[in-house]
Amino acid sequence: MVRWPKSGTFRSAHTFTVIFFAPPEGEENSIPPLPEEQKTFTIKHNHVISLEDDFNYYQRRGQGWKVVSVDAEKQKIDVQPTSEMTNDGINTPYTFDIDIVTRVWKGRQLVELNTVVPGMVVQFSLGWSQGRLDEVFSVSDIWLDKESRESATERQRWVPGWIDTVEHFDFGGGIVTLTFFAIDPALIE
């Protein structure tokens, strides 16, 4: 399930980034109009064009994350954006949840969470979090070095799927439920 926002053009939800655009010519009226007293809240960008995970979204834009602190006992990691900051998404210092299932990658192998130390510049992907609607995010994977990020990129492929349902909310936003298909990796090669 991917949730899109009531305003704006970007939202990280579950582990995907959804990019919005203005409707194609001829489809401007495909979204029901708001009541007259709500017209000022009309969203211009209300169609989805791309679906991409956090790792790719931030890496493609050159934004990394400098680790400020890691508290395994409290299950928190504090980071601040480095390099090119995105205009959308998370572009300010942030505290994310981590736990025993957070995978940490160095080179082509998994390493222990205590390998993550302040001062490192990392990339990560967000996972499901109970507090995601309150913008409390959980980190599912952390990539520590260039080799681990290149390895992750090599293993990624486009995945076909279909849209199961679309639930429109009364005044913008909604929920899209997607099913991705598993495919034999040999077919890609």
Secondary structure, 3 states (H helix, E strand, C coil): CEEECCCCCEEEECCEEEEEECCCCCCCCCCCCCCHHHHHHCCCCCEEEEEEEHHHHHHHCCEEEEEEEEECCCCEEEEEEEECCCCCCCCCCEEEECCCCCEEEECCEEECHHHCCCCCEEEEEEECCCCHHHCCCEEEEEECCHHHHHHHHHHCCCCCEEEEEEEECCCCCEEEEEEECCCCHHHHC
